[in-house]
Structure formats: C-alpha cells, structure tokens
Amino acid sequence: YTTLFRSRVIGICTLIQMCDGYDVGSIGWAVPSLTHVWNIAPSAFALAFLWSNLGVMAGALTSGPLGDRIGRKPMLMASIAIFGLASLASAFASSLGFLAATRFFTGLGIAGGFTGTTALTGDYTPARLRATMIMVTFTGAPLGGFIGGQVVALLLHEGFSWPVIFVIGGVFPL
C-alpha cells in the first residue's frame, strides 16, 4: 500500500472515530433540553443511557466476529449506517422509551465503528507503526466529543432545539 493510501485510511478512520465521539456525547447534551420539553426528571434519562451502553456492549461483542465473517469494511459501513440512522431517528423521539430504543442502536453502531476502525487501521498500517496509528485514530473520539460539544452549545445558544443534536449526529456519518 502507498503512503497516501494508508494516510487516507487513517484519516477516514479518525473521522469515523470523531463521529463516534460526537454520538457518545449527544444524549448527554440533549438531556437538559429534553427534561423541560418532556417534563421528565433528569434521573429518568438513566434508561436512555442504560440502553445506549447495552447497545455498545452488544456491538462490541458481535462486531468483531461479524467483521471477520463478512469483511471488515462492510461491517464498518453497516455500523456507520446503524448509528447514523439511529441518531437521526433519535431526533424524532417523542417518548423516553423510543429514545432509549434508538440509543440502543446508536450504541450498537458506535461499538462497531470502534472495532472496525481499529481493525482497518491495523490491517493497512505496517507492523512497526500499527500501535501508534491506532492510537492516532482513537484521538478522533475525544476530538469529536469536544468539537461537537462546542458546535451544539453554539447551536442551542442560537435558538435551535434539541433535535439538531441528533440530526448532526446522523447526517455527518451518513
């Protein structure tokens, strides 16, 4: 593989990690608005956090073996589609139960994104640089959370409502 090709793979995997980092934070950014819109106590949103984490756990346990069976790139693309579409669906949530369900699928896709980017980065990187390049791609998750948090704060300040958080979380990866 050429250096340019490897750099593109690492760059794309880092961008996917940024999407993952954004989507991990999105539910936390939406809760303060949702407590007022739905008139629900903040503690009730533990249900959505729980299902999101269960989705991450299920995705972490299944995406690696599935990626080995169907291919890592197809598994990564499916994971991105799952968390992108589930995030978009979250923007249309009208109940805590529906939000919890969409967050489960978001978590499922997020975990697939983590495992897929790790596997592809490792596959396309020379052995001597493999650990370093995987660490580089993993910087995308906190960057996505940080940059996303800044963008969301600005948009909410400008008068946008909570659904914009999930629309961004769905549109950008798709």
N, C-alpha and C positions, 0 to 999 in steps of 0.2 A: 504494500500500500504506500502511496506517496504521502509526504508530509502534509500537503494541502488537504488530501482526503481525510487523513487522521485528524487534522485540526478541525475540519468541518464536522466530523462525527462527534468530537469532544465538545465543540461549540453547540451543536444541536442537543446533545445530551445535557449540557449545562442549562440551556433554555428550558428543556423539559423539567429539569430539577427546579428551575425558577417557578414554573407553573405549579409544580407540586407544593413548593413552599408557600406560594400565594394561597392555594386552595386549602392547605392545612390551617392557615390563619383566618380564612374567610368567615368561618362560622363564629369565631370569637369577635370579629369586627361587626358582625350583623346582630349579635345578641342584644346590645344596648338599645338599638332601634326597635328590634322585634318585641322586647319587653313592653314597650309603650304601644306599639301598633296592635299587638295581640292581647295586651293587658294580662300578661303572664309573668309570674315571678321569675327572676333570673335563674333561680335554682332549678326550675322546671326544665331548663335547657340542657341539664345534665343528660337527659335522654338522647338528645341530638349528638352530644359529644360522645356518649357511650356507643351509639350505633356507628358513628364515624370511626371510632377506634376499633370496633369489631370488624368493620369493613377493611381497615388497614391490616388487622391480624389475618383475616381470611385471604386477603390479597397477597400478603407476604408468604403465607403457607402454600398458596396454589400457583402463583405466577411463575416461580422458578421452574417447577416441574412441567407446567404447561408450556413455558417458553422453550424448554428442552425438547418437548414433543412436537410443537407446531412451528417452532422457529422463534428466535429472539426478537427479530424485527416485527413480525406480525403480532407477537404478544405485546410488544411495546406500543404499537399503533392501536391495538384494541384497548389497552389500558388508558391511553390518552383519550380515545373516543369515549370510554366509560366515564372517566372523571370529568371530561368536558361537558358531555351531555347531562350527567347527573348534577353538575354545578348549575348549568342552565335551568334544569328542572327545579332546582332549589329556589331560583328567582321567582318561581310561580307558586311557591308553597303558601297555603292558606291555613295550615294547621301544623302543630308540633309533630304529629305522627307522620305527616307527609314529609316534613323537613328531615325528620330522623331517618326515614327510608331513603331519601335522596342522598343524605350524608353517608349512609352505609355504602352506597355505590360509588360515591366520591372517594371514600377511603379505600375501597377495593381497587379503584383505578390508580389512586396515588401510590399504593404499595407496588402495583405492577410497574408504575413509572420508575420507582426507586430501583427495583430489581432489574428492570430492563436496561436502564441507563448504565447501571453498574456492569452488567454482563456485556453490553455492546462496547462500552469504553474499554473493558478488559480485553475483549476479542480483537479490537482494532489498534491496540497500543502494544509496542514492543515490551517484552518482559521486564526490561530494566527500568521502564518508565510507568509500568502498569499501576502501581500503588499511588504514585504521585498524580497521575492523570485522573484516576478515580476520585482522589481527594479534591482535585480541581473541579470536577463536575459536581461534586457534593457541595461546593460553595454556592451553587445555584439556589439551593433550597433556602438558606437564610437570606440570600440576596432577594429572592422572590418575595419572601415574607416582609423584609424591610421596605423594599421599593413599593410593593403592593400596599403595605400599610400607609405609606406616605400618600400614595395616589388615592386610596379610599378615604383617608382623612380629608384630603382636599375636595374630593367629590361630595362627600357628606356635608362639608362646610359650605360648599356652593349650592346646596339645596337638593341634591339627588337623594333618592330614597334607598333603603336597604337592598332592593333587588339588583341595583347596579353592581354591588359587590359580587354577586353570583354570576351576573351576565359577563363581567370581565373574566371571572374565573372559568367560564365556559368557552367564551369566544376566542380568547387568546390561544389556548392549546389546540382548539379545533382548527 
